[in-house]
Amino acid sequence: MPTLRQSYQNALTSLSARTGTPLPSLVLSFAVLHELTAIIPLAGIFFASRQLGLGERVVGQFIRSDTARDEPSWLNDHLSQWVDEGERWAERVGYRYGIFGFAKGQPFASTDRQASRVIAGDVANAVFAYGMVKALLPVRIGLSLYLSPSFSRRVLDPVRLRVSRLFRKS
């Protein structure tokens, strides 16, 4: 009986043969697409929610809704976790790059978030965008898997060939 590693290796090898792309190229293609499907929606959702004022309304409603946070369910647990992670991410990035209303270079200090549970402005939009990208993870993975072979053939393989030509001529 094949091990889990062998079964995955066999499936990936057959996918590589069926699509006509090398396996390392497929893996790199998936990784690049997975990151692109995170960065592009993050920026798009951030700017759209900033324009529509959606981040403050959604995050503010979730924070004010004590009944939603107190009822134990998978969705409420994950939403609460995503809001907390998003707030920490926005603070960390904000202090590092001087965005979202934070001063650049200020040391990141984890403050007591429960005392003043108010998230507003660009921080709320960043938290909303972060949560939406987290919620889109299954779609992002499926899209990355679907587009990996064609991305590999149309983008990575030509780049790989150009780079290899540079080293051959030298």
C-alpha positions in Angstrom: 0.0 0.0 0.0 1.5 3.4 -1.0 2.2 5.9 1.7 0.6 9.3 1.7 3.7 10.9 0.3 3.9 8.4 -2.6 0.2 8.9 -3.4 0.6 12.7 -3.6 3.8 12.3 -5.6 2.1 10.0 -8.1 -0.9 12.4 -8.4 1.4 15.4 -9.0 3.6 13.4 -11.4 0.5 12.4 -13.4 -0.8 16.1 -13.4 2.6 17.2 -14.6 2.6 14.7 -17.4 -1.1 15.5 -18.4 -0.5 19.3 -18.5 3.0 19.1 -20.1 4.7 21.2 -17.5 7.5 20.3 -15.2 6.6 19.6 -11.6 8.8 22.2 -10.0 7.3 24.8 -12.3 3.8 23.7 -11.3 4.6 24.0 -7.6 6.2 27.5 -8.1 3.3 28.5 -10.2 0.9 27.5 -7.5 2.9 29.4 -4.9 3.0 32.6 -7.0 -0.7 32.5 -7.8 -1.6 31.7 -4.2 0.2 34.9 -3.1 -1.2 37.0 -5.9 -4.7 35.8 -5.1 -4.1 37.1 -1.6 -2.4 40.5 -2.3 -4.6 41.6 -5.2 -7.9 41.0 -3.3 -6.5 42.5 -0.1 -5.7 45.8 -1.9 -8.9 45.8 -3.9 -11.1 45.1 -0.9 -9.3 47.6 1.2 -9.7 50.4 -1.3 -13.3 49.4 -2.1 -14.3 49.3 1.6 -12.5 52.6 2.1 -14.4 54.2 -0.7 -17.8 52.8 0.5 -17.1 53.1 4.2 -17.8 49.4 4.5 -14.9 48.4 6.8 -16.0 50.6 9.7 -19.6 49.5 9.5 -18.9 45.8 9.3 -16.1 45.6 11.9 -17.9 48.1 14.1 -21.1 46.1 14.0 -19.3 42.9 14.7 -17.5 44.4 17.7 -20.7 46.0 19.1 -22.7 42.8 18.7 -22.1 41.1 22.0 -24.7 38.4 21.2 -22.8 37.3 18.1 -19.6 37.1 19.9 -21.0 35.2 22.9 -22.9 32.5 21.0 -20.5 29.6 20.4 -20.3 28.6 16.8 -17.6 27.9 14.2 -18.4 31.1 12.3 -18.4 33.4 15.3 -15.2 31.9 16.6 -13.5 32.3 13.3 -14.8 35.8 12.7 -13.6 36.9 16.1 -10.2 35.3 15.5 -10.0 37.1 12.1 -10.9 40.4 13.6 -8.2 40.1 16.3 -5.6 38.8 13.8 -6.5 41.6 11.4 -6.2 44.2 14.0 -2.7 42.9 15.1 -1.7 42.7 11.4 -2.9 46.3 10.7 -1.0 47.6 13.7 2.2 45.8 12.9 2.1 46.9 9.2 1.0 50.4 10.1 3.8 51.0 12.6 6.4 49.4 10.2 5.4 51.4 7.1 3.7 54.4 8.6 0.3 53.7 7.1 -3.3 53.3 8.5 -2.7 56.4 10.6 0.2 55.0 12.6 3.5 56.8 13.0 6.4 55.1 11.1 9.1 53.5 13.2 7.2 53.6 16.4 7.8 50.4 18.4 4.9 48.0 18.2 3.4 47.7 21.6 0.5 45.3 22.1 -2.1 47.4 24.0 -5.1 46.3 25.9 -7.6 45.9 23.0 -10.5 44.9 25.2 -10.5 48.2 27.1 -11.1 50.5 24.1 -12.6 48.2 21.5 -12.9 50.8 18.8 -11.6 50.1 15.3 -12.0 53.0 12.9 -10.8 54.4 9.6 -8.2 52.7 7.6 -7.5 50.2 10.4 -11.1 49.0 10.1 -10.9 48.8 6.4 -7.6 46.8 6.7 -9.2 44.4 9.2 -12.2 44.0 7.0 -10.0 43.3 3.9 -7.9 40.8 5.9 -10.9 38.9 7.1 -12.4 38.8 3.6 -9.2 37.4 2.1 -9.1 34.8 4.9 -12.7 33.9 4.1 -11.8 33.6 0.4 -9.1 31.0 1.1 -11.0 28.0 -0.4 -11.7 30.0 -3.6 -8.1 31.2 -3.7 -6.7 27.7 -3.4 -9.1 26.4 -6.1 -8.3 29.2 -8.5 -4.6 28.8 -7.9 -4.8 25.0 -8.6 -6.9 25.6 -11.7 -4.6 28.3 -13.2 -1.2 26.8 -12.2 -0.6 24.8 -15.4 -1.4 27.7 -17.8 0.5 30.2 -15.6 3.4 27.9 -15.7 3.4 27.5 -19.5 2.7 31.1 -20.3 4.7 33.0 -17.6 7.2 30.8 -15.7 8.5 28.6 -18.6 9.4 31.6 -20.9 11.1 33.3 -17.9 13.0 30.1 -17.1 14.1 29.8 -20.8 15.3 33.4 -21.0 17.3 33.0 -17.8 18.9 29.8 -18.9 19.8 31.4 -22.3 21.6 34.2 -20.4 23.8 31.7 -18.5 24.5 29.6 -21.6 25.9 32.6 -23.6 28.2 33.6 -20.8 
